[in-house]
Amino acid sequence: MSEEKEAFRLRERLSLPPGYDEAVAGSSSRSDISDNDDETHEGQRLLFSSDNAHDDDDGRAAGVGSSGGGNTDPSSRSRTTNNATRPDGYRAPTVRSVRSSFDSNSDFLPSSSSSSESGDNDPESMRRILEAMEIEEPEQDDRSSRIRQRISKPFSIIGGAISSLGSRVGSRFGWFTSRLPRMPRIPTFLRFPTDEDGVINLQRFIGVIIVIIVVYAIFATDIFTMRMNQGHQYDPDSVKRYLIDNIDHNNIKHMLKYLSSFDHLAGTEGDYQMAQYVAGKFKEAGLRNIRTEEYDIYLNYPAHDGKGRRVAIIDPPNLKWEAALEEQHFDTSKHPGKITPIFHGYSKSGNATGHLIYANYGSRQDFEFLKSKKVDLKGAIVLVRYFGTESDPSIKVKMAQDAGAVGCIIYSDPKENGMGRGKVWPDGRFCADDCVQRASVGLMRYAPGDPLTPGIPSNFKSKRIPKEEALLSKIPSLPLAWRDAQMLLKALKGHGAAVNDDWKGGVPDVEWWTGDKKGPKVNLMNMQVEHEQQKIWNILGTIEGFEQPRKAIVIGSRRDSWAYGATSMTGTAIMLEMIRVFGQMYDIGWRPSRTIHFASWDAGQYGAVGSTEWVEQYANELRMDGVAYINVGTAVTGNEFKARGSPALQLALNTAMGWFLDPTTNNTMIQRWGPQSLGPPAINTDSIAFTNFAGMASIDIGFESPGGDADIPLHSAYDSFEWMTKFGDPKWDFVPLLAQLWGVLTIVMSDTLVIPLNYVDYAVALNRRVDELRKWVDGKRGKRRSDPRTEIDWRPMKDTIKKLQDRSANFNQFVGQLENTLLQLDGTEPAAMTVERMEHNNKLSLFETHMLDMSALPGRQWYKSTIFSPQVRSELDHLWFPAIVDAVEAGDWDRARAQLERTRQILDNASDWLQH
């Protein structure tokens, strides 16, 4: 140790920079994660604190850290509280033991990210990597050198004069100088020669003054700015190219095979093991501040061994029959453990009996049709089919409930996803006759997340509302295969009214009738195990930014699934491979300008629960410092690119897409999908809380088949690795392409000098959406169009949008000014412009926060976004401005006008920020 100290003193005397080991040793050596299970972890730190990621390289070897709402190390918990992760009654599949990913790499996947094993630490290997990254040699700034030369000569003269003066003062006023307080030692190059009278004390005082002058000179001559800009020594295009070249599609395939090898429903043992695996991959990649954030949420499960569920015709006696319920044709022997029995997440536990009524897709129009036919729905068991004019299962159940039904059955019709579309498994991509779509019927359109803690994080000390008061379904429901639904539909023959062709599905050998009060009686039983505080686990890791570390990009994908979930787990597999490459770039010195948080969300299938609880916990930090959220869920199910999100992200998306060719056409992705490929924000994904509660620009990206979810065996046992490799992406072209696109988009958002949020695009999209809303409202006015009480003046809103567009265009001129300055100064950014650029970035990232209405959406208090909050029914999803739509739907024209004006004022106030 004494030799190291002496070496450091020698460097100080010779004005040499510290070596790598010395620099690293100067940072905190405390790991966020202790290998000692008994060690008490420190309290939670601020999410975006710049102190979070200054750990030394040894910190990478740590496991999952403590942070957030009751965070723990999963590996230590597995030894002490294993039983606590099992819901009573229902137990998730017992899987084969996998070597803990906290201690070593998983056996099934060869590590491609371990630099020590691959020899990346030897000088020749590091040289090749540095050449691949095209690291630029720092060039001498001639302008700064000349300025330093100009000021160095006057300082030499001043120093000599002060030295001479000091000698004379010291000899005459020794009694005064001896009484001055002791000053700290100053570097040798600032010391003056001492004499025997002790003038050194005065010289120290004068030295402090000189240090102040020198520091001022450093800032005034751009020396400090030159030091800052060294963080951009990596050519940005070469960083993107490095990521593209190092994505390994075989890694993704191997990880996906494991991730979809067993059932991992939220809160179960299978889910817990997935959390361990993902956390181990985060550690293996070298992310900093890896942590598990636990939440205690309300979850329901099927009863043990699937008992307590029943769909049966009980009257008349000659039609008695009971549904098989489960998927019998799929070979589950290739997968360890049992698969989750079919059920609806967040359905009411209960046992109901009533007359059977068929209600098509379960939309409002469908129930209005039944009412027009005088079909009695009170006390009925309603049978509806998935997809169609009401695509949200939870709203189907709510519509049945509001109509007076006591139970709801939702079946998968072959017209939407089966033999009516094409060949079925195993010969085709569509669902077989026993395929069942599990789903959540939680009311996300009213409030996502834990139903018992709306608006606050669900940790062990949170105050919960009674379950009876929560936004949950009030009637039991179950999903069903068309094989079973066929028997119910046949039993309706001759009861009620015959239906039109648009009500007829694809179930064979059926005459389609609505049913009536005299129809067959059906028993629907759905007795469940319920936990008001079941643990779930979000896994997070960080790469801290070097310039604006508090500003953060969040990258996320959900990790749980209803069964094997290969299509939904593709997002997690892609993210893990992308993180591996980011870890390599971090190891060789690359740092983003802004911090990147990588997140694996739990309980996403129940209603974006894990991501919502996290956003609720860190809402203040995200509103102040969150820049963007980039989500990938069901990543690849076809070859059509789909992107949904804030229009402000169109510029960043186009920048990323410009790097890639479309595999099916060999045109660029911009040529194939156009420069305006971004659709409205997604509703049923993990981006919903970031958009509508945190006020962050958010985007979902992926590749889909033309029919979307109707083209895949969604949430069934057939959603497997075998299906994914046979039909989802058989040539494995689009999975690695999405990994590359996601990675490049992350770099664009985190490492571009000016955050690429363009509110000109935002204004253009708003203008178009206002026109669509006005057209829809005029249709709602109908014959009352001449009634002044239904009239709405749209001109003020249009003027405000035009003002936003003009202000945004002027605001964007700063980018051109910055580019011109950098060109004139050979890439050197003056300190004053750096400050202006950071302030410019701050205003860009805060705009969508200012678009929140903290008084909330009337009737749906959780939602804060005035523009993007979801509509109450999926048939209205093409419309924006939800508060106005809700008012028009209710026929309250005064409230509609008031909400339009309130939205206009919020937009006007937000646009005020886009000014220098």
Secondary structure, DSSP 8 states (H G I E B T S, - for coil): -HHHHHHHHHHHHTT----HHHHHHTSB---SS-SSTTS-------TT-TTTT-B-GGGGG---EE-STT---HHHHHHH-GGGGS-SS-----------TTTS--TTS--SS-HHHHTTTSHHHHHHHHHHTTB------HHHHHHHHHHHHHHHHHHHHHHHHHHHHHHH-HHHHTTS-------GGG-----TT-THHHHHHHHHHHHHHHHHHHHHTTHHHHHHGGGG-B-HHHHHHHHHHH--HHHHHHHHHHHTSS---TTSHHHHHHHHHHHHHHHHHT-EEEEEEEEEEEEEEE-GGGTTEEEEEEESGGG-EE---S--SS-GGGSSS----S-EET---EEEEEEEEE-TT--HHHHHHHHHTT---TT-EEEEESSTT---HHHHHHHHHHTT-SEEEEE--HHHHSTTTS-BTTTSSB--TT----EE---TTT--S-TTSTTS---TT-----GGGSS--SS-EEEE-HHHHHHHHHHTTTSS-B--GGG--S-SS---B---TTS-EEEEEE-EEEEEEEEEEEEEEEE--SSEEEEEEEEEEE---SSS-HHHHHHHHHHHHHHHHHHHHHHTT---SEEEEEEEESSHHHHSHHHHHHHHHTHHHHHHHEEEEEE-SS-BSSSEEEEEE-GGGHHHHHHHHTT-B-TTT-SBHHHHH-TT-EES--SSSTTHHIIIII--EEEEEEEE-TTGGGGS-TTSTT-SHHHIIIIISTT--HHHHHHHHHHHHHHHHHH-SS----HHHHHHHHHHHHHHHHHHHHHHHGGGGG-GGG----HHHHHHHHHHHHHHHHHHHHHHHHHHHHHHTTT---HHHHHHHHHHHHHHHHHHHHTB-TT-BTTBTT--BTTT---SSGGGTT---HHHHHHHHTT-HHHHHHHHHHHHHHHHHHHTTS--
